[in-house]
């Protein structure tokens, strides 16, 4: 029987790379996005044709608990089990904290942090029943050290890191592994808001001399999904030696 992975924020960037990697490894997939549903459907069709797997697509706001509940239940109804949960969906806000209003704050927190609670809350019971499962949270180096003008994003990713460590301890007796990847500068749309000059200056700060690729994140995520059960509650930094 094939395994199943549920991946949030899967229409492009890191999420799409994750979907491609796990599909290539024979996983059935449940994928969601908020705004790029046609792109997600096109990816799903490609993966189903190429790898002979089944893909469920969902469109909704991961900050909406009702949407998460519905997505998880339909995935379980279809596949019977979720073996790997990858919390990848995330949005950023760049600017001074004093220019941020409460609506922006609540949106950032709901998407980047509350969604992680919601998916885990819904997926964990079936994993506990199966005495098996992997939860992988896509975090950021800013969750480790914080970033000026990205206070809300940093706070959320710091929360994701602590959530990961604590939940890993909580679920280890049930043979469920919870780990996170703290990404540095990855070449995705989130970082294309910077000018070419800004991007070049940023790359100069990175010892590896380049941005990371979404495929490198996906490769590490798959390694975590197949790693020893003794690897639990860890935050693995993937940043080319930057921070």
Residue pairs with C-beta under 8 A, 6 or more apart in sequence:
2 26
2 27
2 28
2 53
3 26
3 27
3 28
3 81
3 83
3 84
4 27
4 28
4 29
4 30
4 75
4 79
4 80
4 81
4 82
4 83
4 84
5 18
5 22
5 27
5 28
5 29
5 30
5 82
5 83
5 84
5 85
5 86
5 225
6 29
6 30
6 31
6 71
6 72
6 75
6 82
6 84
6 85
6 86
6 119
6 123
7 15
7 18
7 19
7 22
7 29
7 30
7 31
7 32
7 86
7 88
8 15
8 32
8 62
8 86
8 87
8 88
8 89
8 115
8 119
9 15
9 32
9 33
9 34
9 62
9 88
9 89
9 90
10 16
10 18
10 19
10 29
10 31
10 32
10 33
10 40
10 43
10 88
11 31
11 33
11 35
11 36
11 37
11 39
11 40
11 43
12 36
12 39
12 188
12 189
13 186
13 188
13 189
13 190
13 214
14 88
14 138
14 183
14 186
14 188
14 214
14 217
14 218
15 31
15 33
15 88
15 89
16 43
16 214
17 213
17 214
17 215
17 217
17 218
18 86
18 88
18 214
18 217
18 218
18 221
19 29
19 31
19 43
19 47
19 55
20 43
20 47
20 215
20 218
21 215
21 218
21 219
21 221
21 222
22 29
22 84
22 218
22 222
22 225
23 29
23 47
23 50
23 51
23 53
23 55
24 51
25 222
26 51
26 53
27 53
27 83
27 84
28 53
28 54
28 55
28 79
29 44
29 47
29 53
29 54
29 55
29 56
30 55
30 56
30 58
30 71
30 74
30 75
30 78
30 79
30 82
31 40
31 43
31 44
31 55
31 56
31 57
31 58
32 40
32 57
32 58
32 59
32 60
32 62
32 71
32 89
33 39
33 40
33 58
33 59
33 89
34 59
34 60
34 61
34 62
34 89
37 57
37 59
40 57
40 59
41 57
44 55
44 57
47 53
47 55
48 54
48 55
54 78
54 79
56 74
56 75
56 78
58 67
58 70
58 71
58 74
60 67
60 70
60 71
61 67
61 110
61 111
62 68
62 89
62 110
62 111
62 115
62 118
62 119
63 107
63 110
63 111
63 114
63 115
64 110
65 114
65 118
68 115
68 118
68 119
68 122
69 118
69 122
72 82
72 119
72 122
72 123
73 122
75 82
76 82
76 126
81 126
81 130
82 123
82 126
82 127
82 133
83 132
83 133
83 134
83 225
84 133
84 134
84 135
84 136
84 225
85 119
85 120
85 123
85 133
85 134
85 135
85 136
86 135
86 136
86 137
86 138
86 221
87 115
87 116
87 119
87 120
87 135
87 136
87 137
87 138
87 160
88 138
89 111
89 112
89 115
90 111
90 112
90 138
90 153
90 156
90 190
91 107
91 108
91 111
91 112
92 108
92 150
92 153
92 190
93 100
93 104
93 108
93 150
93 152
93 153
94 149
94 150
94 193
95 149
96 149
97 151
97 152
100 151
100 152
104 152
105 152
108 152
108 153
108 156
109 152
109 155
109 156
112 153
112 156
112 157
112 160
113 156
113 159
113 160
113 163
116 137
116 160
116 163
117 163
120 135
120 167
123 133
123 135
124 133
124 171
124 176
126 133
127 133
127 135
127 171
127 174
127 176
128 171
128 174
128 176
131 174
131 175
132 175
132 176
133 171
133 175
133 176
133 177
134 176
134 177
134 178
134 179
134 224
134 225
135 167
135 171
135 176
135 177
135 178
135 179
136 178
136 179
136 180
136 181
136 221
136 224
136 225
137 160
137 163
137 164
137 178
137 179
137 180
137 181
138 180
138 181
138 183
138 217
138 221
139 157
139 160
139 161
139 164
139 180
139 181
139 182
139 183
139 235
140 153
140 154
140 157
140 182
140 183
140 184
141 182
141 183
141 184
141 237
141 239
141 242
141 243
142 150
142 153
142 154
142 157
142 158
143 154
143 156
143 157
143 158
143 159
143 160
143 161
143 182
143 235
144 158
144 161
144 182
144 235
144 237
144 243
145 243
146 154
146 158
147 153
147 154
157 182
160 180
161 180
161 182
161 235
164 178
164 179
164 180
164 233
164 234
164 235
165 233
165 234
165 235
166 233
167 178
167 233
168 177
168 178
168 179
168 232
168 233
168 234
169 232
169 233
171 177
171 178
171 232
172 232
172 233
175 229
177 224
177 227
177 229
177 231
177 232
178 232
178 233
179 224
179 231
179 232
179 233
179 234
179 235
179 236
180 234
180 235
180 236
181 217
181 220
181 221
181 224
181 235
181 236
181 237
181 238
182 235
182 236
182 237
182 238
182 239
183 212
183 217
183 238
183 239
184 206
184 212
184 237
184 238
184 239
184 240
184 242
184 243
185 191
185 202
185 203
185 206
185 211
185 212
185 239
185 240
185 242
186 211
186 212
186 213
186 214
186 216
186 217
187 211
187 212
187 213
187 214
188 214
191 199
191 211
194 202
199 211
202 211
203 209
203 210
203 211
205 242
206 239
206 240
206 241
206 242
207 240
207 241
207 242
208 240
208 241
208 242
209 240
210 240
211 240
212 238
212 239
212 240
216 238
217 238
220 236
220 238
224 231
224 236
237 243
